[in-house]
Amino acid sequence: MNQTIETIMKRKGTLSYTGQQIKDSDRDTIISCGIAGPTARNLQNRHFTVVQKQELLQQINDGVRTVMSAPAEYNPLYGAPTLIVMSAPIEALFADQDCAIAVENMSLTATALGLGSRYIVSPTRFIESDAGKMVKQALGIPEGYRSVACLIVGYDANPAQAPTARNMDVVNYVK
């Protein structure tokens, strides 16, 4: 099977991480592949914020839990040591799509590098809330930008977990 197709089919949303930080070279490759993603009208108006500072990750984790009114044992970042926050100008057309494409590229890259990842959006609810204003500032998200989507990355604590089965009965063909 083609290596690209194999990577796509192998990708999964990782639910637990070892906590070991990823290598800088892997992190940089993941970001480069996110930047390589297509954008509407080639505007390239996305911003990538890589968070690896444990105290800030914990603050985001706790803030998300509070915004979601989730139980204390819920871990919205699943213990991942790296969080990538995608943001875009508030009024940017197609920002959600452009950021989602970048996240998909980064997720596939993480898989190809033997890392786990998970596409999440719940941190954006906290970051964009009144309670998250200070965190948004600490993240260095540019003025006039809003957080759109996130990717968590790390070493999979349960590599034997299979990808989620997909419903293949979602296609109709018009010929």
N, C-alpha and C positions, 0 to 999 in steps of 0.2 A: 504494500500500500504506500502511496505517496506520503512523505514525512509530514507535510503540512496538514494533510487530511487526518493522518494519525494523531497529530497534536490536537487538532480541533475535537476529534472524537474522544480523546483521553482527558480533556480539560474537565475539571469539576469544581464546584464551590466547596472549598476546604472548610471544615467545621472546627478543627483544632490544630494548634501549632505547637512546636517544641519550645518556642520562646527564643531560640538561637537567632541572632541577627543575620540577615542575608549579607553576602559579600558585596562590597562597594561596586565591584565590576559587574555583578549581576544586576544590582540596582540601576546602574547607569545604562546598561543594555535595555532593561525594561523601560526606562524613561525614554530612551532614544526611539524605541519601537512605538511607544505611545505618540511621540511627536511626529513620527512618520505616517501616522494615520491620516486619511483624507479629511478635509473639512469643506463645508459648503462654501462655494465661491472662493475657495482657497484663502479664506480670511485668516485662518490659523490664530484665532482669537481665544485660545484656551490657555490656562495657566496650570502648572503642575506644582503641587506642594508635597514634598516628601517629609513625613513625620516619623522619626525614629527615636525621639526623646521620650523615655519611659514615663516620666511625670506628666507630660502633655498627652500621651496616649491614654493614660489612666484618667486624666481629667475629661477627655473626650468620651471615653467609655462610660464614666459615671454620669456625664451630662446627657448622653444619649439615653441611658437607662432612665434618668429622671424625666426627660421630655416624653418618653414612651410610657411612663408610669409602669415600668417593668419591675419584676421582683429582683431583690438584691442579688440573687445568684445568677441572673442573666448577664452574659458577657457579650455585648454587641460587637466587639472587635475580635472575639473568639481567641484572644491571647496572641494575635499576630504582632510581630515586632516592628512591622513597617505598615504605615498607612499612607496612601497616595490620595490626596484630595484634588479633584479636578474642579476648576472654577472658570468662569467666563464673564465677560461684561454683562451687567444686568439686562440691558436692552438688546443683546446680541441675538440675531436671528439664528435659529438652528443650533444654539449653544448646547442644548440637551443632547441632540444627536451627535454633534461633534465630540463632546466629552465622552459619550457612551462608546463611540468608535475607538477613541484613544484607550479607554479602559479595556475594551475587548482585545485590542492589539497587545496591551500590557499583560493581560491575563493569559493569552496564548503564549507570549514570550516566557512568562513565569513557568508555565507548564513545560515548554521546550527546555528550560534550564533545570528542570527537576524540582521546582518549587511549587508550593501550594498557593492558591489565591482565592479571593472571593469578591465579587462585585457587590457592593453595598451602597445604599443611599441614606440610611438612617443617620449617619453623622452629620449630613447636610441639614437635617431638621434642627439639630442642636446648634451647629455653627451659625445658622441663620436666625436663631432665636435671640431674644433679649438676653437670656442667660449665657449665650455663647459668644456675645460680642467681644469679650476680652480674649477668648480663645482664638476667634477669627483674626484678631489683631496679632496675637502671638504667632499665628501660623504664617503671617506675612501675605495673606491673600490681598491682592491689590485693591486699592480704593475703587469703588464702582463695580466690583466683581461680586458674584454670588457663587457659593459652592453648589455644584451640580451633581456630582457622583464621586464615589470613592472605590478604591481597590485596596484590600489588605493582602499582604504578601509575607510569606515565611516558609519555614520547613514544615511540611505536613507531619503532624503527630500520628496520623492514621493513614499511611499511604495505601493500605489495602482497601480502603473505602472506594467502592466503585462509583463512577459517575452516575448521576440520577438518570433513571430510565426516561426517555423522551416519548411523548405521545406523537406518533407518526401519522395519525389520522387528522392532520390539520392542513392538508393541501388539496386544492382542486386545480385541475389543469384546463385551461381554455385554449383550444387549438383552432 
